[in-house]
Amino acid sequence: MNKFGILILLLITLLMLGPNLFIQKASGEGQVSVPLYKPPKLDGTISSGEYPIAQLDATWGKLYVVHDGSKIVFGINLIDDYESIDLLFNTGSLEAITLSTSTLRYSINRSGAIEYYYGLFGNWIASNVSDISFKVVNRTTGWTVELEILLTSLTISPNIDRKIGFAIMIYGKSLNYSWPQNASPYDPSTWGVLYSPDNWATKNDICLEVFLDRNRVIAGSNITLIVIITNKGDAPIPDYQIKIWFDDQLMEDSTGSNLGLKTPLEKTDRIRYEKKITNTPVGNHTLKVNVTGVGIYYDSDIKNNFGERSFLANYAKIEISGIPGVSISLDGEAQTIPEEGTVVFYSTAGVKKVKAEKVYVPLEGLRYVFIQWRNSSSVFKNPELTINVNGDFSFTLEYRKEYLVNLSFVDKNNSPIKPSFYTCIFPNNTLYNGTLKSLWLTSGDLKILSINYAGLNVLEETKVYDVYESKKITISCNVLSGTVRIIDPFSTPISGAEVSVVFLNNTERKYVTDSNGMVRMEKVAGGRAKLTLSHMGYSTTFDVDFSKESDITIKIPMSMNIVLIMIMVVSIMVAIIVVKLFSNKIFRKRREKMVVTREEYEFEEI
């Protein structure tokens, strides 16, 4: 076969293969995602911001496509070498392998002409163009076409998960391209897929509501920012970015999925996100929140994607009312209650210790003793109080006012004595048995009921003393000192006698009389007693009453002294009589002799 025959055979082969022989395949993954976006201006110019992304970027140019819930808009930039472009749509089954009335074709050339076809019996049938707007603009380096098709023309309804077949054929002067790379204009099963990630929704709309967990914020406290995120749009939002600023400092920047929140955010979903702000400083603050959809390019109302909450964090006010002069401390900071009766602390939030004096002594003989803390609903018995400051507090500090009372006890001679114990009733009606001589008492009446001395009550009657100030009280007791003198019927003191005294409580004291017949009894309880006198085998008992007299003389009816004296007197008298009788006899004889003698002496003389 000569060269001419070979050329003729080649031409016949090319005619049989048709245009597919010259189609070079563009790269792609077989699907085009059409985002919801604000409608671009249909002017044949693809300006910045009109389309969010280029879905296809190839050697022949770029494809942009968006929808607004009612129409789909294509923006196509083509380089100078290409003369026309076909957009193919399959609104029927994606598995169909032949052209049908569900397959559509829009052909646009650089001159600005557009042709519309639908499939029938495997072929393309030309038809009138309807419900289509487009604009073609030629430039020195290429040309641009913008095409707007109603979603209803592609049998797409808003808010429904709908996919349709889609392909592009680009025809150039020397080369042709297709997307997908294996696409055939006569086999819909080779086309790619056109879909919307938000189900061809009419709008995406994230709405925020921002709250704080409290109306008043105490400095130093932890607060919680509450963000309510609502999808008020018509389609799910795959994910969303949450940003939070505290006083213009970014403190949160994460996605809902990373934070464990619900994704995707379905239509009418309403979720809650909480962010804790710790140790809030004092002053005015502002929290700002912004939530934007991830994977969406258009929000119908961007204003409600922002939320803001301003607040004032100030100190908690802690008021304590009580006795002027009492010292109060809050976590080591001490203050004294002024004359007005109220001290004020300003505190940050947290656990704090409030401490009051247990005993406050403003003057000698006057003191205040802590009773309790009291607020509107509770009482606390410990002077050191732990409180959790999360707001203002008001306390009343209650004290008991007491006066110092000093007791002294004296006998009938006003000499001090020391009782074993005494019994009294305090002004607060407390019964007391003890020996304390210094008492702190509330105002009122102090009743002394009894005073025990040497086992006996030496208080003659109940004593009542009013206590309205500090005072000294001297109590006279039925205790006395005195003497007991023992004499005989002739008033002769009986010395060396043993004297035993048994008092009413059966206690016994023993004494010995001195040369004056006396014993000294120091500080004995007044009252009746039994006195027993023992001397030289003689014993006798007397009843005495020490409450009536302190110097007692006891005359006993008989004593050994008297007996001895009588014996001595009798002896002396007997002796005198004997001596007298004896002397009289001798004298008589002598007289007789003398007389004789006298007489004799007288006789011779005559």
TORTOR-568578 format. One record per residue (C-alpha): residue in three letters; z, y, x. Coordinates in steps of 0.05 Angstrom, whole numbers, plus 32768, in hexadecimal, padded with zeros to 4 digits. Layout:
N
AlaZYX/...
***
This chain:
606
Met800080008000/Asn7FEC8044801C/Lys801A80808020/Phe7FFE809D7FDF/Gly8010805F7FB9/Ile8056805F7FD5/Leu805F80A77FBF/Ile804680977F79/Leu8078805D7F74/Leu80B180887F8A/Leu80A180BD7F56/Ile809F80887F1F/Thr80E3806D7F36/Leu810180B37F34/Leu80E780BF7EEE/Met8105807E7ED6/Leu8149808C7EF5/Gly814B80D27ED5/Pro817981097EEC/Asn81B380DC7F00/Leu819380CF7F43/Phe81A181177F59/Ile81E9811C7F3E/Gln821E81207F75/Lys826581107F5E/Ala829D81437F60/Ser82E3812C7F73/Gly831781247F3B/Glu834680F57F19/Gly832180EF7ED8/Gln834C811D7EAE/Val835381677EA2/Ser839581847E89/Val838D81C07E5C/Pro83CC81EB7E5C/Leu83E382187E24/Tyr83D6825F7E3C/Lys83CA82A47E22/Pro838182AC7E0F/Pro835782CA7E47/Lys832783037E3B/Leu82E282E67E2E/Asp82B983147E5B/Gly829882E57E8D/Thr82CB82F97EC2/Ile830482CD7EDA/Ser833983007EEB/Ser837C82F37F0D/Gly83AF82D87EDC/Glu837D82C77EA5/Tyr8381827D7EB6/Pro83BE825D7ED7/Ile8399822A7F03/Ala8354820F7F14/Gln835081C97EF7/Leu831381B87F21/Asp830181D67F64/Ala82C081BA7F81/Thr828581CE7FAC/Trp825F81E57F6E/Gly829882147F58/Lys82D882147F2F/Leu82EC81FF7EE9/Tyr832482217EC2/Val8339820C7E7D/Val837382217E4E/His838382207E04/Asp83AE824A7DD6/Gly83B982197D9D/Ser837B822D7D77/Lys8342822F7DAA/Ile833182147DEE/Val831482437E23/Phe82EC822E7E60/Gly82E1825A7E9C/Ile82AE82417ECE/Asn829982607F10/Leu825882447F2C/Ile823782537F6E/Asp81F182707F72/Asp81CC822E7F7C/Tyr81DB82137F35/Glu81B482267EF8/Ser81D682047EBD/Ile821381DD7EA8/Asp822181AA7E70/Leu826581A17E51/Leu826B815D7E2F/Phe82A0814B7DFC/Asn82B081087DDA/Thr82DC81147D9D/Gly82D980CB7D89/Ser82F0808B7DAB/Leu82FA80927DF6/Glu82DE804C7DFF/Ala829B805C7DDD/Ile825F804D7E09/Thr8228806E7DE0/Leu821C80B47DC6/Ser823080C17D7E/Thr823F80FB7D50/Ser828380FC7D72/Thr826381117DB4/Leu8253815A7DBF/Arg822C817F7DF5/Tyr822A81C97E06/Ser81F481DE7E37/Ile81F882237E57/Asn81C7823F7E89/Arg81CC827A7EB8/Ser819F82A57E8D/Gly81D582A57E57/Ala81B682737E27/Ile81DF823D7E06/Glu81CA81FE7DE3/Tyr81F281CF7DB8/Tyr81E781837DAF/Tyr8209814A7D8D/Gly81FE81007D9A/Leu81D780D27D6C/Phe81BE808C7D79/Gly81CB80947DC4/Asn81A480D57DCA/Trp81B5811E7DC8/Ile819F81447D8A/Ala819881907D8F/Ser81BD81B87D59/Asn81CF81FF7D49/Val8208821E7D70/Ser824482307D44/Asp828D82467D4F/Ile827F82527D98/Ser828A82917DC1/Phe827382977E09/Lys826282C97E3E/Val823782C07E7C/Val823882F17EB7/Asn820A82EC7EF3/Arg821E83047F37/Thr81FC83067F7B/Thr822182C87F94/Gly822582A17F54/Trp823282A57F0A/Thr826C829C7ED9/Val827082817E93/Glu82AA82867E63/Leu82A6825A7E25/Glu82D582597DE9/Ile82D4821E7DB8/Leu830082167D7B/Leu832E81DA7D80/Thr831981C67D3B/Ser82D181C17D54/Leu82EA818B7D83/Thr8313816B7D4B/Ile8353817E7D6E/Ser839081917D44/Pro83CB81B77D62/Asn840C81937D72/Ile83EC814F7D76/Asp83E681247DB4/Arg839981227DB6/Lys836A810F7DEF/Ile831F81167DEE/Gly82E881017E1E/Phe82CD81377E4D/Ala8299813D7E83/Ile827381737EA9/Met822C81717EC2/Ile821481A87EF2/Tyr81CB81AE7F01/Gly81B381D27F40/Lys817281E27F61/Ser817881A87F91/Leu81B781827F7F/Asn81DC816F7F3F/Tyr822781617F37/Ser8252813F7F03/Trp829B81387EF2/Pro82B481037EF1/Gln828B80E97F2B/Asn827180AD7F05/Ala826380D27EC4/Ser822280C57E9F/Pro820C80F67E68/Tyr81F880BA7E3E/Asp8236808E7E46/Pro827780AF7E2A/Ser82A180787E48/Thr829280957E8D/Trp82AE80D97E7C/Gly82F280F37E8D/Val832A81097E5F/Leu833D814D7E45/Tyr838581537E2C/Ser83BD81857E22/Pro840281787E40/Asp8421819D7E06/Asn83F8817B7DCF/Trp83CA81B67DC2/Ala840781DD7DA9/Thr840182217D8A/Lys8439823B7DB8/Asn846D822C7DED/Asp84AD82537DE4/Ile84EF82497E09/Cys852882707DEA/Leu856C827D7E09/Glu85B0828D7DED/Val85E5829F7E20/Phe8631829D7E15/Leu8672829E7E3B/Asp86AA826D7E29/Arg86DB82A77E1D/Asn86DB82EE7E06/Arg870A83077E3C/Val870682F37E85/Ile874282F57EB3/Ala873483047EFC/Gly873982C57F26/Ser872B82977EEB/Asn86F382667EE2/Ile86C282757EAA/Thr868A824D7E8D/Leu864582697E7E/Ile862682457E43/Val85DA82457E3D/Ile85B9822B7DFE/Ile8570821A7E0B/Thr854282127DCF/Asn84F981FE7DCB/Lys84E0822B7D94/Gly8498821A7DA3/Asp846B81E47D86/Ala846781B57DC1/Pro849481917DF2/Ile84A481B37E34/Pro84A3817F7E6C/Asp84D981A07E95/Tyr84F881E47E9E/Gln8514820E7ED8/Ile8559822C7ECF/Lys856E82687EF9/Ile85B1828A7EF4/Trp85C782CA7F18/Phe860E82E37F1F/Asp860D832D7F2E/Asp85C483267F47/Gln85D782ED7F76/Leu85B182AD7F66/Met85E382757F59/Glu85B882417F35/Asp856F822E7F3F/Ser855F81E97F26/Thr853781C37EF2/Gly855181A57EB2/Ser853F815F7ECB/Asn856681697F0D/Leu85A281827EE5/Gly85A181457EB8/Leu858B816C7E7A/Lys855B81517E46/Thr851281517E5A/Pro84E0815A7E3F/Leu84FA81907E11/Glu84DC817C7DCF/Lys84CA81AB7D96/Thr850A81C77D75/Asp853681A67DAB/Arg857581CE7DB8/Ile859D81BC7DF6/Arg85DC81D87E16/Tyr85E681E67E60/Glu862881FD7E7D/Lys8632821F7EC0/Lys8679822A7EDB/Ile8688826A7F02/Thr86C782627F2B/Asn86FA82957F42/Thr86DB82D07F1F/Pro86E983117F46/Val8705834D7F23/Gly86D383807F08/Asn869483857EDE/His8663834C7EE4/Thr862083367EC8/Leu860482F07EC0/Lys85B982E97EB8/Val859382AB7EA4/Asn8549829B7EA6/Val852A825A7E8E/Thr84E0824D7E95/Gly84B682107E85/Val849E81E47EBE/Gly845881CA7EB3/Ile844782007E80/Tyr842382407E8E/Tyr842F826A7E51/Asp846C827C7E28/Ser845D82A17DE8/Asp849C82CC7DED/Ile84B182D47E35/Lys84E983057E22/Asn851482CF7E03/Asn851282A77E44/Phe854682D67E5F/Gly859082DB7E4D/Glu85C683087E66/Arg8611830F7E5D/Ser863C83467E7A/Phe868783437E7D/Leu86C483637E9C/Ala86F583397EC5/Asn8738835C7EC9/Tyr877F83497EDA/Ala87AD83277EA9/Lys87E783527E92/Ile882B83317E96/Glu886283597E73/Ile88AB83457E7C/Ser88E283687E54/Gly892B83617E66/Ile896983827E84/Pro895983BF7EAF/Gly896883B07EF8/Val895883657EF5/Ser8929834F7F2C/Ile88EA83287F18/Ser88B6830A7F46/Leu887082F07F39/Asp885682C47F71/Gly888282E97FA3/Glu8873832F7F89/Ala88B6834C7F73/Gln88C483847F42/Thr8903839E7F21/Ile890683A97ED7/Pro890883F57ECD/Glu8933841C7E9D/Glu88FD84167E68/Gly890C83CC7E67/Thr88C783B07E75/Val88A5839E7EB7/Val885A83907EBC/Phe883583637EEC/Tyr87E9835E7EF3/Ser87D1831A7F09/Thr879382F27F16/Ala878982B17EF1/Gly87A982707F06/Val87EC824E7F0B/Lys882282807F1C/Lys886E827F7F25/Val889982B37F03/Lys88E182B67F1A/Ala891E82DC7F00/Glu896482E67F1C/Lys899582B27F05/Val89CE82E47F07/Tyr89C883307F0A/Val8A0683587F1D/Pro89FB83A37F12/Leu8A4583B67F17/Glu8A8583977F2F/Gly8AA2836F7EF7/Leu8A60836E7ECF/Arg8A28833B7ED4/Tyr89EC83217EAE/Val89DF82D57EAE/Phe899982BA7EA1/Ile899182957E5E/Gln8946828B7E52/Trp88FF82A67E51/Arg88E282B17E0C/Asn889C82BF7DF4/Ser887E82BE7DAE/Ser888082737DA7/Ser88AB82537DDE/Val88EB82587E06/Phe88F582437E4F/Lys893A82347E6B/Asn892A82377EB6/Pro892B827A7ED9/Glu88EE82647F01/Leu88B3825E7ED2/Thr886E82417EE1/Ile8836825F7EB7/Asn87EB82557EB5/Val87CF829B7EB2/Asn8791829B7E87/Gly87A082D97E5F/Asp87D6830D7E53/Phe881F82F67E4D/Ser885B83177E2F/Phe88A282FD7E3D/Thr88E883127E2A/Leu891C83027E5E/Glu896082F37E3E/Tyr89A282FA7E62/Arg89EB82F17E4E/Lys8A18832D7E5D/Glu8A5B83197E7B/Tyr8A9A833E7E91/Leu8AC983297EC8/Val8B0F831B7EAD/Asn8B48830E7EDF/Leu8B8582EA7EC5/Ser8BCA82EB7EE3/Phe8C0982C87ECB/Val8C5082E27ED4/Asp8C9582CB7EC0/Lys8CCA82F17E99/Asn8CDC83177ED7/Asn8C93832B7EE1/Ser8C8D82FF7F1E/Pro8C4B82D97F27/Ile8C4982907F15/Lys8C14825B7F1B/Pro8C0982327EDC/Ser8BF181EB7EDF/Phe8BB981FF7EAE/Tyr8BAC82287E71/Thr8B8482207E32/Cys8B5A82567E13/Ile8B1E82657DE7/Phe8AE882907E06/Pro8AC582C67DDD/Asn8A8A82977DD3/Asn8ABA82657DB2/Thr8ABB82367DEE/Leu8AFD82117DF7/Tyr8B1482137E3F/Asn8B4C81ED7E64/Gly8B5381FF7EAC/Thr8B7282287EE3/Leu8B3D825D7EF1/Lys8B5B82A27EF8/Ser8B1782C67EFA/Leu8AEB82BD7EBD/Trp8AA682D87EAC/Leu8AA782E27E61/Thr8A7A82FE7E2C/Ser8A9583367E00/Gly8AC583237DC9/Asp8B0B83067DC3/Leu8B2C82DB7DF7/Lys8B6282AF7DD8/Ile8B9882917E06/Leu8BB382557DE0/Ser8BE482377E11/Ile8BFC823A7E59/Asn8C1581FB7E79/Tyr8C4C82047EAC/Ala8C7581CB7EC6/Gly8C5A81A17E8E/Leu8C6E81D27E57/Asn8C4A82067E2F/Val8C6982477E47/Leu8C3F82747E1A/Glu8C6C828A7DE2/Glu8C32829B7DB3/Thr8BE5829E7DB3/Lys8BCC82DA7DD8/Val8B8A82FE7DC4/Tyr8B67832E7DF3/Asp8B2883547DE4/Val8AF283507E1A/Tyr8AC1838B7E19/Glu8AC5839C7E61/Ser8ADE83817EA3/Lys8B2A837E7EA3/Lys8B6A83607EBF/Ile8B98833B7E90/Thr8BE1832B7EA1/Ile8C0182F67E75/Ser8C4C82F27E71/Cys8C6482AA7E6D/Asn8CA5828C7E55/Val8CBA827D7E9C/Leu8CFB82987EB9/Ser8D2A82947EF4/Gly8D7582947EED/Thr8DB882747EFE/Val8DE682407EE1/Arg8E31824A7EF2/Ile8E6182127EE8/Ile8EAB82247EDD/Asp8EE881FF7EC5/Pro8F1482157E8B/Phe8F3882437EBB/Ser8EF682647ED0/Thr8EFA82447F13/Pro8EB582377F31/Ile8EA481EF7F3C/Ser8E8081E87F7E/Gly8E5B81AC7F9A/Ala8E4C81927F55/Glu8E0881707F47/Val8DE081907F10/Ser8DA5816B7EF1/Val8D76818F7EC0/Val8D4781687E94/Phe8D1381947E71/Leu8CEE81867E30/Asn8CB481657E54/Asn8CE681357E74/Thr8CDD81527EB8/Glu8D1E81567EDF/Arg8D3981857F14/Lys8D79817C7F3C/Tyr8DA681B07F5B/Val8DEC81B57F7D/Thr8E1C81ED7F6C/Asp8E30821B7FA4/Ser8E7582357FB5/Asn8E7082637F79/Gly8E6182287F4C/Met8E1A82427F43/Val8DD382257F48/Arg8D9482527F4C/Met8D5A82397F20/Glu8D1882597F35/Lys8CDE82607F03/Val8CEE822C7ECF/Ala8CCC82267E8C/Gly8CF382457E54/Gly8D0D82187E1F/Arg8D4481E67E12/Ala8D5C81B77E47/Lys8D9481857E54/Leu8DC281957E8E/Thr8DEE815F7EAB/Leu8E2881707ED9/Ser8E44813B7F07/His8E7F81477F36/Met8EB281187F54/Gly8EA580E17F22/Tyr8EA681127EE9/Ser8E65811B7EBF/Thr8E5681447E83/Thr8E15815B7E5F/Phe8E04819D7E3F/Asp8DC881B87E17/Val8DAE81F97E31/Asp8D7682287E1A/Phe8D50824B7E51/Ser8D2582737E21/Lys8D60829D7E0C/Glu8D8582AB7E4C/Ser8D7A82A57E96/Asp8DC382A77EAF/Ile8DEE82717E90/Thr8E3782647E9B/Ile8E5382207E87/Lys8E9D82147E7F/Ile8EB081CC7E83/Pro8EEF81B47E5E/Met8F0E818F7E99/Ser8F0181847EE1/Met8F1E81607F1C/Asn8F3081A37F3A/Ile8F5F81AF7F00/Val8F7C816A7F08/Leu8F8781747F52/Ile8FA581B87F47/Met8FD4819D7F13/Ile8FE881647F41/Met8FF381957F79/Val901B81C37F4C/Val904681897F33/Ser904E81707F7A/Ile906381B47F91/Met909381BB7F58/Val90B081777F64/Ala90B681877FAD/Ile90D781C97F9D/Ile910881A77F6E/Val911881717FA1/Val912081A27FD8/Lys914A81CE7FAC/Leu917781957F96/Phe917F817D7FDD/Ser918D81C27FF6/Asn91C181CF7FBF/Lys91E981927FD3/Ile91EB81A5801B/Phe91FD81EC800A/Arg923481D57FDC/Lys925481AB8013/Arg924C81E28043/Arg926C82118011/Glu92A481E18007/Lys92AE81DB8051/Met92A68223805A/Val92D582308022/Val930382018041/Thr92F2821E8082/Arg92F882628065/Glu9329824F8040/Glu93478230807F/Tyr932B826B80A3/Glu934E82978072/Phe938D8270806F/Glu93A5827880BA/Glu939C82C080B6/Ile93D182C5807F/
***
